[in-house]
Amino acid sequence: MAADGERDELRRALGRVGVWTFALDGLSAAAEREAVRGIEAMGYPALWVPEGMRSKEIFAHLSLVLAATERLVACSGIANVQARHPFTMALGARTLADAYPRRVVVGLGVGHAYQAERRGVPYDRPWTRMRAYLDAMAGAGSTSPEPAGPVPLLLAALGDRMLGLAAERALGAHTYFVPVEHTARARAALGPEPLLCVEVTAAVHPQRGEARRLARRFAAEYLALPNYANNWRRLGYGEDDVAGEGSDRLLEAAFALETPEAVVARVREHLDAGADHVALQLLAEDEADPCLEQLRELAPALLAV
């Protein structure tokens, strides 16, 4: 059971709004260093990076972010439990927490069935597997000095059972590709104390059609994954909503579209619904574009919410 003091400390470190991006996977190490220094200079307190099938290895990636910056909190969104033994996960997390005190957050997730198939590992009973994985991590020994404090852990969670496990065994939950109504539901499932860190996706473009095209491309990729499509179904969205690129209703709920004002408003909605922290992901035509100019323009309003 996590102590409330640890959760409060993490809330302060993350702030209310951070950045979430896949784009850094497409950059060289030199270009990424420049980009993350820029994000830190804008005032964003936290940066979230993923571990997809083609992503940079997550602990190497977090190390790159941390070494290039001075204050930025580097968060995994998520470190995939399929990719490494729980002892390896625990020791990697401890090493980073020792090297960069209070600047590392390890988000853990079970990933998706297609990823498990490609890695040749089982995927059945993900809740049971995650619970056993956390037990094994807790039992991992180390010959190295312990970090100054416990490694902050969050669990990727959408359904109530995984949210419950996040409340019981971690500092809270990290959600992805969710509407505001899910944030309210997740807060109710977690209870008042655990952290709720919500990814919010936005497509900012002066032409309405272009913003929606970017959003539909993103939605099609994620609605093809049962975990996400089923989450929308649980929220009352029908088969027409979750088919293909998603219905207009789903797009309006899933994305902040078109204008900076719409982005700021959607972030506020999630915070008002119970999120402690919103990690903003901006979409671009070039998936290796970290959208630095848009982040810079948005920073004054977002960091004041």
Disulfide bonds with the S-S distance in Angstrom:
none
